[in-house]
Every structure is written in C-alpha cells, then in structure tokens.
C-alpha cells in the first residue's frame, strides 16, 4: 500500500500491534461530520462514500479516510462517510 511503503519494518510492526479491524454493515456511518476525530481508517474490503459539502467521493480497498484529524490541528470531522457495502477497515 503506497501510504505505508516508505516505512521500515519496525514501524510496520508497531502499527500492526496497535491497529484495530473495524467491520460495518452496508448503510452504517463510519465518520460523522462535526464530531471529534481521533484516527483514520484504511479500507481493506468494501466501499465507502465520502459526503463533502459540494460532492461525493467513493473509496475502495487500499484507500483511506479520516487522516485530517491526525495530520492537522482541525479536531472535528469535516465529512460524513457512509459504508456503501459491507466494509472492513483498519
């Protein structure tokens, strides 16, 4: 996965130890706009729709969402993310 391709084995081992697998049924909300963000999700299986103010984006396996809460000082989620199929994420 390109997101993690530059990380060394030690960092990958650390990430493997701290991630959690999340499974959601089709129609479930993964992220709700306006709520606090504390982590990101990497899609393993299924699809999700990101509802932005002026458009929608569909994401699938290997893509990720929710990273803004980790990479910026913006603590609140800016988009709603809905499972458009059964979804399995890290």
C-alpha positions in Angstrom: 0.0 0.0 0.0 1.6 3.3 -1.0 0.6 5.1 2.2 3.0 2.8 4.2 5.5 2.0 1.5 8.3 4.2 2.9 8.0 2.8 6.5 10.7 0.4 7.8 9.8 -3.0 9.3 10.0 -1.8 12.9 7.3 0.9 12.2 5.1 -1.5 10.3 5.4 -4.0 13.3 4.4 -1.2 15.7 1.4 -0.2 13.5 0.3 -3.9 13.3 0.3 -4.1 17.0 -1.9 -1.0 17.6 -4.5 -1.1 14.8 -8.0 -2.5 15.2 -10.1 -4.1 12.5 -13.5 -2.4 12.1 -16.4 -4.1 10.3 -19.5 -2.2 9.3 -22.7 -3.2 7.5 -23.8 -1.5 4.4 -25.5 1.8 5.3 -23.6 2.3 8.5 -21.8 5.6 9.3 -18.1 5.3 9.6 -17.4 9.0 10.2 -20.0 11.7 11.1 -19.4 15.4 10.2 -18.9 17.7 13.1 -17.8 15.0 15.6 -14.3 14.9 17.1 -11.8 12.9 15.1 -9.1 10.8 16.7 -7.9 8.4 14.0 -8.0 7.4 10.4 -9.4 4.3 8.5 -7.8 2.3 5.8 -10.3 0.3 3.7 -9.5 -3.4 3.4 -12.7 -4.6 1.8 -15.8 -2.9 0.5 -16.6 0.7 -0.5 -17.5 3.9 1.3 -18.9 7.2 0.2 -17.4 10.4 1.5 -20.1 13.1 1.6 -18.4 16.5 1.2 -20.3 19.8 1.1 -20.4 20.0 -2.8 -19.7 16.5 -4.0 -19.4 12.8 -3.1 -16.4 10.6 -3.5 -16.3 6.8 -3.5 -13.4 5.0 -1.8 -12.4 1.3 -2.0 -9.7 -1.1 -0.9 -6.3 0.5 -0.2 -7.7 4.0 0.1 -8.0 5.8 3.4 -10.1 8.5 5.1 -10.0 10.5 8.4 -6.4 11.4 8.2 -7.0 15.1 8.6 -7.6 14.7 12.3 -4.1 13.2 12.7 -2.2 15.5 10.3 -3.7 18.9 11.1 -4.9 20.9 14.0 -8.5 20.5 12.8 -10.0 18.3 15.5 -13.6 18.0 14.1 -14.6 15.7 11.2 -15.4 17.7 8.0 -17.2 15.0 6.0 -19.7 12.2 6.6 -18.5 8.7 5.5 -21.1 6.0 4.8 -20.5 2.3 4.1 -21.9 1.7 0.6 -21.3 -2.1 1.0 -20.2 -4.2 3.9 -17.0 -2.6 4.9 -13.8 -3.8 6.7 -11.2 -1.3 7.7 -8.1 -0.9 9.8 
